[in-house]
Amino acid sequence: MSDMAKFISMLESGPESPADFTSYAESLINQYVNPENMHAAQSVAAAYAELRKGRRSICIMEELLRDAESRSCENVYASRSVMIRQEKLAALGQLASGIAHELNNPIGFVAGNFEALRTYSISVWNYIEALENAADEMMKQKIAELKSKYKINYIINDTKDIFVESADGFKRVSEIVNNLLAFARVDGGNFKLTSLNSSVQTTAAIVSSQAKFVAAIELNLGDLPDFEFNPGEMNQVLLNLFLNSVQAIKGQKRDSEGHITVKTWTEEGMAVCSVTDDGPGIPQENMQRVFDPFFTTKPVGEGTGLGLNISYDVVVHRHRGSFDVESEPGKTVFTFRLPLFREV
């Protein structure tokens, strides 16, 4: 084998790193190549160095393509999951709305009959009292004995309390149904001139059962004008924020109730809403990922990691607003802003 053939064979088995290969090739030229073949050997070494650079570039491009493909698949899957979740929420909203409408009729019927029964009872009580007053002394004594035997005075007084408590119960059920109707309203993606404070109040009422014994919800609502937004979507944003706060506080398993404060105000042509809780806070390493799809710190089966991502999309992309989060141990604040005047 000639010196040049041996030189080329050794080049082929050289290191893949372009920098290492250049040093390796220079060492081979000095050891094995005759001066008269120096130029040719340098040209061959340069060609092999370029080959290695090309291979390295190809490897980098393949890695970038794999990463891009992976990210593309994740984005497609995330978009698909968001669409599926939104469809489920719309279907759930229709179902809840239908149930609420169906409940309204029997609730109204029972409440009406209940009021009639209360009125009749008052008339019966007045009738008994009138008879007692009209009776002679012997009959009054007999009536007193019978009232004592059958505990009539206790029954009348207790019945009055039952009517008061039941009337309050019917009122509460009616408010729950109305809140459910307002919350589950199917908007078809439409923006409407409506009140953000009403959305806050409605959603807080819906969440109150889950927040009970976990956190007190305080509403500090400013003087906001009505403006155009999608109330159904905004209800979902508020619901996600409320439930996140409730679950964060609940996860601490502390003895005392937590506190959730909701504030609204206007600022430079924007309606602003903040939801603050005194839960554990968000670790700093997670702050940049809270709005990422599928990011969740909850146990498997307790969270999809889509709630805040969908909320961010609704506020920022659908409503052209902004969404921010601040957190420290013992305090987390989510704040979103919506334009009071929408660009068409």
Secondary structure, 3 states (H helix, E strand, C coil): CCHHHHHHHHHHCCCCCHHHHHHHHHHHHHHHCCHHHHHHHHHHHHHHHHHHHHHHHHHHHHHHHHHHHHHHHHHHHHHHHHHHHHHHHHHHHHHHHHHHHHHHHHHHHHHHHHHHHHHHHHHHHHHHHHHHHHCCHHHHHHHHHHHHHCCHHHHHHHHHHHHHHHHHHHHHHHHHHHHHHHHCCCCCCCCEEECHHHHHHHHHHHHHHHHCCCEEEEEEECCCCCEEECHHHHHHHHHHHHHHHHHHHHCCCCCCCEEEEEEEEEECCEEEEEEEECCCCCCHHHHHHCCCCCCCCCCCCCCCCCHHHHHHHHHHHHCCCEEEEEEECCEEEEEEEEECCCCC
